[in-house]
Amino acid sequence: MTKAIKENRHTENWPQGFASIRSISVGIETDQRSWNDESVHRDGRDFAALLYIPNLESIYFNDLHYDRDEEDDEDFDMSDHYDFPYRTSSVKHLFIDGASGFSTDLYQGIAGVSENLESVVLRVGTEFGQDLDDVDAFVGWLATENAATLQKLIIYNPGGMHGYRCTNYRPEELERFGNKLRLFTMAASDIELDGLYQLQSDPNAEQLAEYVSEAFPASTEAIYIWGRSDEFVDGSKPNGIPTNTLDSALASLIESGVYENLKVIYLADVEKRHAQDDREIALERSIDAGLKKLILQKSVAAGCKTGVHVCTLMNRDDGGYWRNFPAKPDRFDLKTGPCGERPTSWRLNLQTGEWGPDCEGCGECKDCLVVYPAELWKSGRS
């Protein structure tokens, strides 16, 4: 296909059917291969070529790997090597999966391919088996090239991604987006870090509340917040029950109504990270419940009061907003494949972007009990 695209993109004499393609997926997984298998890395030039297909609106591309060693070659030129289009692609929705090794120049090239991007999803295969650096640079370039159009900015398995002097990217990177961005992923620690930079000291609850009331685009509908809080706030205690700082700030934000379109805030991963540290999660070690009391209850109460869905492990109803999260395609999406229909009991995991079994907060299984003890699950729902 890459050869056909290169041969015809200048003449626009496309093979039959090319102009009718609206969506294309490359690398849908049908097995449990290892993420460390470098033989499956796909050539980025194939990805770049797809962007020239006329009328194409959506691309899913898996195992996009960039070899930074190529930059050591004196003759290497990023623009010549990949030949990304600049603001001429018709693509509106971009889902890059299995991303690894990206450089800031590659981020820049990808961010500028289309002037009509509406959604961008960036995903690493696993939080503990892949690393992706300089994600904040990608967000910055997206703001430069797509501020007027981008509506969704989602990162899956965000623990495997890193920014420069931040966890993923700071809220200030969103300042240049216009009133289109409505759904995005944000690390709890980056919210606090930006507050620290603004105040030049660890913020308390009142100060963080004042900061977050202006930190996000006015068009915000949903924020998926992940990771441990209390990294950069006043009065934090390492490895202890988190302070109420983030909780109070979010509750104040919700009750203020400053974000008129706000529908959902997702906080379940914050609970999980405070119950188990990253090392325990990586080892999948069975441990006693890490939290002895419910956290984030001020935000939950504020949501109940105002009609904003605040999703925690025990409060999962988001009013169906989860349908706005693009899912990683799997074997059940192959219409001519042998797998049949996806099990109706499966749910979309908004942390990983994958479909899979979900206890839906049963309060009895290992996944539930490593966060809260059984008695809290019972009392929290009574």
Helices and strands as residue ranges (DSSP letters): H 2-8, G 18-20, E 23-26, G 38-40, H 44-50, E 58-62, G 68-72, H 78-82, E 93-97, H 104-111, E 119-123, H 135-146, E 152-156, G 158-160, G 171-174, E 183-187, H 188-199, H 205-212, E 222-226, H 245-256, E 264-266, H 268-275, H 278-283, H 297-306, E 309-311, G 321-324, G 331-333, E 347-348, E 355-356, H 366-369, H 374-381
